[in-house]
Amino acid sequence: MTKISSLLADDHAVVREGTKELLERETDLEVVAEASDGRAAVQLAIQQRPDVVVMDFAMPELNGIDATRQIVAEVPGVKVIALSMHSEKQFVEGMLRAGVVGYLLKESAFEELIKAIRIVCAGKKYLSPDVTDIVLQDYLS
């Protein structure tokens, strides 16, 4: 079985290390690189060509929106999932416009991140329920 390769981009080491440890418990997932800032995320994505990038929004050097935009332009086929503490509309819309195919809040259960990775790698999009409500507000009012 081919494993889903991932790059973790977050400026907090404890978040990266914890996420890596939990992802690698899954037999079909592996972490091939970690980045602590947006520029490093772009460089590592170009070098490693992962299947999925788990991207934080607020990072030094280059924020998640700009890093996502560059990664999507430079690495054909890569899927980017935002994993952020920001649930405000401007952050969600900014990341979606930049090219993310998934958006989860950091308060989500870890199982939701695994589910999101598998779903986006199968060619679909994933929004956590709280994010879905934010995105749909304009359409339902």
N, C-alpha and C positions, 0 to 999 in steps of 0.2 A: 504494500500500500504506500502510495506517495503521501508524504506529510505536507500539510499546509504550512508554508514558511511565513514567519511574521517578523516585523520590525516594531519595536516598542519605542515611542518617542514621548518622553515626559521628563520635565526638569527635576522631578523629585525621585531620588534614587530608591527610596523605600517603595514607591509605587511601581517603578520598573522592576525591581527585584521580586516583589511580591507577585506581580502579574506574571513575570517570567516563570517563577516557580510553579504557580498554579496552572499556567498553560501547558507547561512541559509534563504535567501529570497525565495529560490527555495523549493517547497513543497516536493520534492523527495530527497533532500540532507540534511545531518547534519554533523557537525563537532564534533567528539567525543574526540579529543585530539589535543594539540598544543605542538610543541617542538622548542626550540631555539638553539639546537645544535644536531649534528649527533648521539651522544650516547643516548640522551634523546629520539630521534626519534625511534631508535632501541628498546629501553626499552618499550616505549609507544605502538609501533606497536605490540610487543609480548603480552603485557597486554591487549590491547583494541581489537586487531584483526580487524582493519578497512577493509572495502572493497577496499579503495584506499588511497594511501599516496601521497600527493603533496609535492615533495622534491626539495629544493634548492640545488644548487651544492656547493657553497662556504659557509661552516659553521664551527664554532669552534668545537673542540674535535674530530670530525670525519667528513670527507667531504661527500658530497652527493653520490659519487661513492661507497665508503666503506660502508656507512650506507645502501644504496640500496642493495648492495650485501648481507649484513647480514639480512636485512628484508626479502628479497626474499627467503633466505635459511631457515629462522626461522618461517615464517608465510605463510603457504601454501595457494595459491589462491589470495593473496594480489596483487593488481595492483599498480605499482608505476609510477607516472607521474613526470618528471622533469619540474620544472618551474624555469627558470634561465635567467640571463642577458647575459650568455655566449653562443655565437653562433659559436665559433671557433670549427673546426672539431674535435680536440682532446677531447674537453669537451663532445660534442655530442656523439662521438664514445665510450668514456669511460662510459658514463651513459647507453648507449644502451647495451654495453657488460656486465654491472653490472646487467642488468635485467629490466630497465624501459621499459614500453610499450607505453609511450607517452612522447613527448618532446615539450614544448612550451617556447617561449621567454617571459620574463616579460613585454615586450612592447606589447604583444598580448592584444586584447580586452577581457574583462571579459567573454563575451558570448562564446569565444573560449575555455576558461577553462571549463566552464559548459559542452559544447559539448564534449570536450576531456574526461571528467570524465564519461559521459554517454556512450561514444563509448568504452572506455577501459573496463568498467564494463559489457558491452555486449559481451566481448571476443575479441574485435578487437584492433588494434594498432592505435595510432594517432601521427602524426608529423605535426607541424605547417608548412605552406608553405615555410618559410625561412629555416627551418631546413631540409625539404625534399630536397631542392636544394643542401644543404651541403652534405647530405648523398648520393645523386645521382651523384655528381661531378665525383667521381672515376669510376663509371659505365658508364658514358656517354662520357668519354674522351678516 
